[in-house]
């Protein structure tokens, strides 16, 4: 099948944006998130690539990614799988090694993060030459949709406690929709020791320690459409332990 071509307005900038998509059992979501990424990058004219880091999904996610490569081209869709689930932090390290852009965007592949916000992230970064731009659910017109009251309270409570204890200089610590200068992301990942949901929080805390500049863009977070949420009791316990560790060491 021939690669699908999209008409793109020309941009003078030589910047390239590498989108890292860690996946595990996302065969239903992957085609739509990729289509949306291609659509919004195509409309805005920014140079991009999508790096799919699949951790040995048994549901056929990798086979779907291979079909997407045939549709959009292997220069746009890079499949860089791993044999098994090895954690979010190592997924980013793996993805960075294969990313050819000078900027890296991290986001969830489950449609919780809408690619329509990416042009806003890019414009925000250019506006202040920020080292990283973070999507926030807790400022401006940002928000969360599809969560029950319990999960909203957990999220708000966790964010409030981390704000009080860590004073990170950002309004949304646990979000995972961000744009980084590639060199900045490499520096932060090397220093972070946390796993799971605490990893994203530590990235912001370490950024503050290193005096990296942080911009924010309000986003709408929508609960996953297909598949099961990976947030459970174990993740909450790990979050509390990680928060205590960061408070004691930063």
N, C-alpha and C positions, 0 to 999 in steps of 0.2 A: 504494500500500500504506500502510495506516495506521501511524503510529509505534507502536512497542512500548512499553508502559508497564511500569515495574518498581515494585513496592511498596517504599518506602523508610522506614525508621525516621526520625523527625524529629530533626534536630540543632539545638540552639539557636544554635550558632556561625554567624556570617555569612560564614565563610571559604569560598572557592571554589578548587578545584584544577584547573588546566589541565594536561593530559597532552600533552606534545609527542612526536609519533611521526614522526621522519624516516624516509622509506621510499625504497627503490629495489629494484624487482623483488621485492615482497613480497605478491603477490596470494594465494598460498596461506596465508600466515601472518596477514594482516591481519584476516580475519573472526574467527579464533579469539582473537587478542589483544584485539580490540575486545569480543567477547562476554565474555571474562574480566574486562576492565576494568568493563564495565557490571554484571556480576554482583557483583564485590567492592565497588564503590562503592554499588551498590544495597543490599547487605546491611549495609554500615556506615553508610549514610545521609548521607555527605558529598556536598556539591554539587560537580559536576564538569563538565568538557567535554574532549573528545579532539580535538586539533588534528593533522591528518595533513598533513605537509609532504612531498609527493612530488616527487622530482627528475626528472620526465619519464620515468618507468619505461616501457619498451617492452612490458612483459608484461601490461598492463591493470590495474595496481594502482589507478589513478585511477578506472577504471570500477567496480571492486569497492568503493572508498570511496563512490562515489555511490550504489550499492545499499545500503550500510550506512546512509547518511543517510536513505534511505527507510524503513528498518526502525526505526532508533532516534531519528530526528529530526535536523534540521539544527542544532538548538540544542545537541545533544550531540556530534554528529560534524561538525567543521568541516574541510572540505577546502581547503587553501591551497597549491596546487601551484606548482612553479617549472619553467622550461623545460628545465633540464638539471642535471647534477650540479655543485654549487657548493661542496660542503664542509660538514662538520658544524657548524662554528661559525656560518656564515652561515645554516644551516638553523634554528638556535636563534634567531638574531636575527630571522629572518623569522617564526618561530612566536610569539615573544614579542610582536611587533607586533599579532598577532591574538588573543592570549590575554587573556581578561577576568577570570581568577582572580587573587587576591592571592598565591597559591602556584603554583609551576610544578614539575611532575614530568617528568624526562627519563628515557627508557628505550628499549631496543631494541624494534623491532617484530617481531623474528624468533623470539619465544617464549623467548629466553635468560633474560629477566627475567619472573618470574611476578608478576602483579598481586596475588596473595594477600598479598604483603609490604607493599603500600601502606598499609593501615590501621596497620601497625606503624610505618611511617615517620611517619605523621601523629601518632600518639600520642607517639612519641619527640620530635618537634618541639615538641609542646605541653608535654611534660614539662620541657624545659629552655629553651623559647623559642629553639631553635637557629636560626641563620641558614640553615644547610643541613644536611640529613641524607643521609648516603651509605651505600649498601648495601656491605657488605664480605664478601668471600669468605674472608678470612683471620683472622677472629675468631669466637669462640663456636662455634656449630654451622654456620657458613657453609662453603661448599665449592663445588667445580667438578665437573660430571658430563658425560661424553661426550667429553672431550678425551683425546688420546693422551699418552703420557709426554713426548714432545718438546715439545708445546705447554704442558703443565703446567710443565715445567722452564723454558721461556722466560718464562712468566708470573710464576712464583715468583722467578726470577732478576732479571727486570726490576723487580719490586716491591721486592726486597731492595736492589738497587743504588740505586734512587730514594730509599728510606728512609734509606740511609747518606749519600747526597750532599745531599739536599734537606731532610730532617727536617721533613716536612710536617704532622705532628700528626694524621695519619689513616692507617689500616692498609691501605687499598686505593686506590691513586692512579689506576689505569687503568680502574676500573669506570665504567660509564655509566648506573647506576641511582641516581638522586638526586632529592631534593626540595629546592627552594630557595624562600626568600621571593622574590617576583618582583623586587623592587627590588635585591636582592642579586645575582640572576642577571644582571640588566641591567648592573649595575656590573662584574661579573666578565667578561662577554662583551666589553664595551667595551675591556677591558685585555688580553685574551688575543690573542696573535698566532700561536699554533701551529695546525697543521692535523692532521687524521687522529687517530690514537690518542694523540698527545702532547697534544692539546687538553684531554682530560679531566684529565690530570695537571697541566697548567698551571692549570686552574680551581681545584684544591685548593691549589696553591702560592700563587696570588694571594690566595685566601681567607685563608690564614695571614698573608700580608703585611699584609692590611687588617684583621686582628684579628677576622674573622668567626668565629663559634662553629660548631663542627662536631660533630654527633651521628652515631653509626653504628648500623646495624642489620644483624646477620648475615643473609646471603641465600644461597640455593642458585642457582648459575649453571649453566644447562643448555645445551649446544651446540645450535645451531639445528636445527630439525626439517626444514624445507624450505629449498631454495636452497643456495648455496655461501658458505662463509666468505670474508670480505673481507681476512683476514690473510694476507699473503704476505711475500716477501723485501723488497720495496720498503718495506712498512710497518715492518718491523723496522729497516731502515737509517734511515728517517725518525725512528723512536723514539729511536735512539741519538743522532742529530744533535740532536733536540729536547732530550734530557736534558742533553747537553753545554751547549747554549745556556742552558737554565734554570739550570744550576749556575753558569754564568759571569755571569748577569745578576740572580740573586736572592740 
